[in-house]
């Protein structure tokens, strides 16, 4: 059974004070919180049965049938170089479905926790030390919420040109 979270369609919505805000889907990977612009998200579904694909790249979990469309599922934890999941509690696991260069791709995450707004003024650049140590082409910045920080990510940039070729739908 699929669970969907409704997606907004207003980018850069301002609040009563005229502050330009961005609506984000917040998700967890390895105990860290990430945020992605809601406009990049087609839908969010429960992680169901995934069919493994022989000889697929290590970050590809496999494929699912998403309402008649064969959809590749990416293990976002592996793709971002995060440590393997400690617990086997997969009740909260979700798949964030996005469109990447005309391909529908699912990004497996540990949990989707909320949809929130973040003022553009509360987004800082990725710190230089972080930029030097990991590939940051898919990181958009760091969002400052009242009690925590969010790593902002561009899901459409997680896969590079040659990787999207691998995801091409079968002819």
N, C-alpha and C positions, 0 to 999 in steps of 0.2 A: 504494500500500500504506500502510496506517495504522500508526502506531507509537503505542502507548498507554503512559502511565506510570501505574502503579497509584496510586489515590488512597486515602488513609486515611479513617477515619470516626470518629476520636477527636479531638474538639476540646478544647483546653486540657489536654492530657495532662501530668501531672506526672512529674518524674523521681524518682530514688531519694531525693533530698533534699526532696521535696515542693514544689519550685518549679513554679509553673504555667507551662507552655510552650505555644507555638502552633506548629503545623506549617505551614511555608510552602513554596510553589513559587517558586523563584528563576528569574527570566528577565532577559534583556538586551535593551535598546533603546538604540541610539546610544551604545554603550560604557558605559552606566550600568546598574547592577543594581537590579532591583525585586523585591519580594516580595509575594506574595498569599496570603491564608489558603487552605490546601488545601481547606477546606470549600466555597469558592466555585467550585472547579474541577470540572467534570463529567468532562472528559478532555483529553488533549493529543494532537494528531495532527500529522503532517507536513503542511507547506503544499503542497498539490497544485495542480491546475489550477482557477483561479477564473474564473467567467463574469462579465464586466462587466455592470453594469446601467445603461442609459442614464438620465441625469438624476439619478443617486443623489448624495447629499451627498459632498463631496470625501474624507471620511474612510472611506467605504464602498468596499472593494476590489471587491466583487461578491458572488456567491453560490456555494455548493457543494452537492452532493448528499451529505449525511451519512447513510448508511444509509437512504435513502428520505425524509429530511427536508431540505427546502430551508433552508439555513442561511446567514445573512448574515455576511460576513467584514469586520470593522472593522480598518482600519490603525491600530493603537494608537499608532504613532509620530506620525502626522498628528493624531490625536485629541488627543494630549497636547501638540502644538505643538513636537515635537522636529524637529531638522534631518533632511533626507532622508538615506537610507542612502548611504554612500560607495562601498562595494564591491558587486559583483554576486554575491558568494558567498552563495547561498541554500541551501546544503546543511544549514545548522543552523536555518533558519527553521522555526518551529512555529506552530500555532494552538492557543490555549488556549480550550477550549469552556466556556461558562458559560450559566446560565439567567438572563435578565433579564426580569422581569415576564412570565413564562410564554412567553418567546421564547428559542429556542436561538440564541446568538450566538457567533461565533468571533472571537477577538482575535489578530491576527497580530503575532508578536514575532520578534526577530532570532534568539534561541536560548533554550531552557530548559536551565539549567545544573545544577540540583540540587533536591532536596527536603531541607529542614533544619528543625531546631527552634530556636526563639528564645524565651528567657524573657521573660515579660511585663515584668519589671524592666529589660530591655534595650531597651525601646521608648520613645523620647522623642517629644515633640510636634514638629510641623513648625516649623522656625525662623520667627520673625516676619518676617524679611526675605523669605523665600520666600513666605510667605502674602500679602505685599503685592504681589508681582510676578507671580504666576500664580494662576489659579483652583485652589484647593486642596480643593474639595469632595470630590474622590475620593482625596485623600491621607490616610492613616491615621496616619502618623508616620514616624520614622526608626529603623530597627533597627540595633543595634550588635552586630556579630559580632567575633570576636577581631582580624581583620586588615582589616576593611572595614565599610562602612555599606551598608544596604539602604534604598531608598525604598519604604515600604509603601503599597500601593494597594488600593483597594476597587473591583474590576472592575465590580461591580453598580452603582456610582455614576458610572461613566465616561459612561454614556448617561443623559440627562435625560428627563423625561416625554414631551415632544414628539418627541424622537428615537426613543423606543421605539415611538411610534405609526407611525413610518416603517418599523419592522422587523416590523410585524404580518404574520403569515402570510397568504398569499393565501386568499381565501374559496373 
